Amino acid sequence: MPAFTVSQALLVPGLVLVALSSACSTGPQQATPSTQPAPATPAGLSAAGLRLPVQDYQLSPEQQRRYDQRYYVLVRECARRSGVDFPLPPQSAAYPEVLDRRYGISDKTIATRFGYRLPPDPETGFKEPNFSPSQLAVIFGTVDQQQPPSDYRNGGCAAEASRTINGVPAAAPTFEYLSRVADRVNLDDFRKSRADPRVAAAVTRWSQCMKGRGYTVHDPLRAGAEAGFAEGHVSPAETTMALADITCKEQTALFTTWHDVESRYQRRSINADASSFSQLRTRLHTILGNLV
């Protein structure tokens, strides 16, 4: 019977946007930071400040950080009552912005230092425990070993912590459960927007811009991998290409075009299921009140 670590087992729902945003990370996160300043960005063409409609129904990165912190503390307190030691995972200093890397790399400051890679996480020295079956039962209630750890929220300390933050009784749907409608819209409409002719045309313009700079790439979400920047240390060649990548996205309005197209799909989906999204927004407001 397999044992699961803290990070595997306690995947807090509501991070689908953030998960998507890391799609452009390639290979090991090793880099020698550069002191080269990031080039200026044309106003109105960067990814900075862009916001999708579905974000009105989801926790912001800072709200998610506060949620996680409170959630883990509640799980630990509950587990201790049953004699289970539940160590608190280290808290990230800053969660990634929701649209960071959603349409490919977009931050010139990061690209200047790390190319297509994600900045490395700081070393915390945290050692993840492997929980025994009996410990899992305390933390997650009835455990179905055929299901992934993220589906264990049907009981135990995890469910108790979630209900406490949600301020609802056991029978009421939690924010995590209600968020599935937003997660579905987030994923489905991203795929639709990626296949939309308007986005395809913008991607073609970006690819042509990159070719004019000496790079043959076709997918803004995989440009680093297409160029072979998947292993080893970040080189000056990689950071130079990464900066050219972002500049071409700005010059061809790829960021704003993709965002506008996806926003239209999302608004249509939200309006089509207005009742579910209204219920989700109400639960979100309750949670935020309980995190104060």
C-alpha positions in Angstrom: 0.0 0.0 0.0 1.7 3.2 -1.1 2.4 6.1 1.3 1.9 9.7 0.2 3.8 12.8 1.0 2.4 16.1 2.3 2.8 17.9 -1.0 1.2 15.0 -2.9 -1.7 14.5 -0.6 -2.7 18.1 0.2 -3.1 19.6 -3.1 -5.4 22.5 -2.3 -8.0 23.0 -5.1 -8.4 26.3 -6.9 -4.9 26.5 -8.4 -5.7 25.4 -11.9 -4.8 28.9 -13.3 -1.5 28.8 -11.6 -0.8 25.2 -12.8 -1.4 26.3 -16.3 0.9 29.3 -15.9 3.9 27.0 -15.4 3.5 25.2 -18.7 6.5 27.0 -20.3 9.0 25.9 -17.7 11.7 23.7 -19.3 14.2 21.5 -17.6 16.3 22.0 -14.5 16.0 25.4 -12.7 19.7 26.2 -12.7 21.0 29.6 -13.6 23.7 32.0 -13.0 21.9 35.3 -12.5 22.7 38.1 -14.9 23.0 41.7 -14.1 21.7 42.8 -17.5 18.7 45.1 -17.1 15.4 44.0 -18.6 14.3 45.9 -21.7 11.4 48.3 -21.6 7.9 47.0 -22.5 5.6 48.9 -24.8 2.6 50.2 -22.8 -0.6 48.2 -23.3 1.0 45.2 -25.1 2.5 43.3 -22.2 0.9 40.6 -20.1 1.1 42.8 -17.0 -2.3 43.7 -15.5 -4.3 41.3 -17.7 -7.1 39.6 -15.8 -9.5 36.9 -16.9 -13.2 36.9 -16.0 -13.0 33.6 -14.1 -10.5 35.1 -11.7 -13.4 37.0 -10.0 -14.5 33.5 -8.7 -11.1 32.3 -7.6 -8.7 33.0 -4.9 -5.9 35.4 -5.8 -2.3 34.2 -5.3 -2.1 36.1 -2.0 -5.5 34.8 -0.9 -4.5 31.3 -1.8 -1.3 31.7 0.3 -3.4 32.7 3.3 -5.9 29.9 2.7 -3.1 27.3 2.5 -1.5 28.6 5.7 -4.8 28.5 7.6 -5.7 25.1 6.1 -2.5 23.4 7.1 -2.6 24.7 10.6 -6.1 23.4 11.1 -5.2 20.0 9.7 -2.2 19.9 12.1 -4.3 20.8 15.1 -6.9 18.1 14.2 -4.3 15.4 13.5 -2.5 16.1 16.8 -5.8 15.3 18.7 -5.4 11.8 17.3 -1.7 11.5 18.0 -0.6 12.1 14.4 2.3 14.5 13.8 1.5 16.6 10.7 4.4 18.9 9.9 3.6 22.2 8.4 4.9 22.5 4.8 7.0 25.6 4.2 5.1 28.6 3.0 6.1 30.2 -0.3 7.1 33.9 0.1 5.1 34.7 -3.0 2.7 32.7 -5.1 3.0 33.2 -8.9 0.6 35.6 -10.6 -2.3 33.9 -12.2 -1.5 34.8 -15.8 2.3 34.4 -15.5 3.3 32.1 -18.4 -0.2 31.3 -19.4 0.6 32.5 -22.9 4.2 31.6 -22.7 7.0 33.5 -20.8 6.1 37.1 -20.2 8.3 38.6 -17.5 11.5 40.2 -18.8 13.1 40.5 -15.5 12.8 36.7 -14.9 13.8 36.0 -18.5 16.9 38.1 -18.1 18.1 35.9 -15.3 16.6 32.5 -15.9 15.7 32.3 -19.6 12.8 30.0 -20.0 13.2 28.4 -16.6 11.2 29.1 -13.5 13.2 30.8 -10.7 14.4 28.2 -8.3 12.6 27.7 -5.0 14.5 28.6 -1.9 16.0 25.8 0.1 13.9 25.2 3.2 15.3 22.0 4.6 11.8 20.6 4.9 11.7 16.8 5.0 8.4 15.4 3.8 7.0 12.4 5.9 5.5 9.3 4.4 2.2 8.7 6.1 1.1 5.2 7.1 -2.4 3.9 6.2 -3.6 4.6 9.7 -2.2 8.1 9.6 -3.8 8.7 6.2 -7.2 7.6 7.7 -6.9 10.2 10.4 -6.0 13.0 7.9 -8.3 12.0 5.1 -10.9 9.8 6.6 -11.9 6.8 4.5 -9.1 6.3 2.0 -9.7 4.8 -1.4 -6.4 3.7 -2.7 -7.7 3.6 -6.2 -8.1 7.4 -6.2 -5.3 10.0 -6.3 -4.5 11.9 -3.1 -6.3 15.0 -4.2 -9.6 13.1 -4.0 -9.2 12.2 -0.3 -11.2 15.2 0.9 -14.3 13.1 1.9 -13.4 13.0 5.6 -10.8 13.2 8.3 -8.9 16.3 9.3 -8.7 17.5 5.7 -12.4 17.8 5.4 -12.7 19.3 8.9 -10.2 22.0 8.0 -12.0 22.7 4.8 -15.4 23.0 6.4 -14.0 25.3 9.1 -12.6 27.7 6.6 -15.8 27.5 4.4 -18.0 28.0 7.4 -20.4 25.3 6.3 -21.7 22.0 7.8 -20.6 18.6 6.6 -23.5 18.3 4.1 -23.0 21.6 2.4 -20.8 22.0 -0.7 -17.4 23.6 0.0 -15.6 26.2 -2.1 -13.3 23.5 -3.3 -16.2 21.5 -4.6 -18.0 24.5 -6.2 -14.7 25.6 -7.8 -14.8 22.7 -10.2 -17.1 24.8 -12.5 -14.5 27.6 -12.6 -11.7 25.1 -13.1 -13.6 23.5 -16.0 -14.2 26.9 -17.7 -10.6 27.8 -17.1 -9.2 24.7 -18.8 -11.8 24.3 -21.5 -11.8 27.9 -22.6 -8.1 28.1 -22.6 -8.0 25.1 -25.1 -10.8 26.8 -27.2 -8.9 30.1 -27.3 -5.7 28.4 -28.3 -7.5 26.8 -31.3 -9.2 30.1 -32.2 -8.2 31.5 -35.6 -7.5 34.9 -34.1 -5.0 33.4 -31.7 -3.6 31.2 -34.4 -3.0 34.3 -36.5 -1.3 36.0 -33.6 0.9 33.0 -33.0 1.9 33.0 -36.7 2.9 36.6 -36.4 4.9 35.9 -33.3 6.6 33.0 -35.1 7.5 35.2 -38.0 8.9 37.8 -35.7 11.0 35.2 -34.0 12.2 34.0 -37.4 13.3 37.5 -38.3 15.5 37.4 -35.2 17.0 34.1 -36.1 14.8 31.7 -34.2 12.7 28.9 -35.7 9.9 28.3 -33.2 6.2 27.7 -33.6 4.6 27.3 -30.2 4.9 30.1 -27.7 4.2 27.6 -24.9 7.1 25.4 -25.9 9.5 27.8 -27.5 12.3 27.0 -25.0 12.0 23.3 -25.6 11.7 23.7 -29.3 15.1 25.5 -29.2 16.7 22.8 -27.1 16.9 24.7 -23.9 15.7 21.7 -21.7 18.8 20.7 -19.7 21.9 22.1 -18.2 22.6 25.6 -17.0 20.9 28.7 -18.4 23.2 30.2 -21.1 23.4 33.7 -22.5 22.0 32.3 -25.7 18.9 31.2 -23.8 18.3 34.5 -22.0 18.8 36.4 -25.3 16.2 34.2 -27.0 13.8 34.5 -24.1 13.9 38.3 -24.2 13.4 38.2 -28.0 10.4 35.9 -27.4 8.7 38.3 -25.0 9.5 41.3 -27.2 8.0 39.5 -30.2 4.8 38.7 -28.2 4.5 42.4 -27.4 5.2 43.6 -30.9 2.6 41.2 -32.4 0.1 41.8 -29.6 0.0 38.1 -28.8 -0.6 38.6 -25.1 -3.5 41.0 -25.5 -5.1 39.1 -28.5 -5.0 35.8 -26.7 -6.3 37.3 -23.5 -9.2 39.1 -25.3 -10.2 36.0 -27.1 -10.1 33.8 -24.0 -12.0 36.4 -22.0 -14.9 36.3 -24.5 -15.1 32.5 -24.2 -15.0 32.7 -20.4 -17.7 35.4 -20.2 -19.9 33.2 -22.5 -19.4 30.1 -20.3 -20.0 32.0 -17.0 -23.2 33.5 -18.3 -24.4 30.1 -19.4 -24.0 28.8 -15.9 -24.8 31.9 -13.9 -26.4 30.1 -11.0 -23.3 28.0 -10.3 -21.0 30.9 -10.5 -23.2 33.0 -8.2 -23.1 30.2 -5.6 -19.3 30.0 -6.0 -18.9 33.8 -5.6 -21.0 33.7 -2.4 -18.8 30.9 -0.9 -15.7 32.8 -1.9 -16.8 35.8 0.0 -17.5 33.7 3.0 -14.0 32.1 2.9 -12.3 35.5 2.6 -14.2 36.7 5.7 -13.0 33.6 7.6 -9.4 34.3 6.6 -9.3 37.7 8.2 
